[in-house]
Amino acid sequence: MTTLQIELPDGTAQAARAAGLLTPQALDRLLNEALRKREAANSLLSIADRVAAAGIAPMTMQEINAEVKAARAERGPLN
């Protein structure tokens, strides 16, 4: 385990403590979620760079919506 010491504005620290966000478990969840989001963003940017380098035209919102609709239909109804 690693011990961290951080400085926060008083208002932020009080609100975070009141919301239960300053516990080791809550901070672990928050940091892991931030790391997952960062990795997803980096992956998306990497893909975007490859698509641009390949000269593939961007999709319109109509095309994106059609792809999403098709993917959802393939998965079937949610239960």
Secondary structure as UniProt FT lines:
FT   HELIX           10..18
FT   TURN            19..22
FT   HELIX           24..54
FT   HELIX           61..75
//
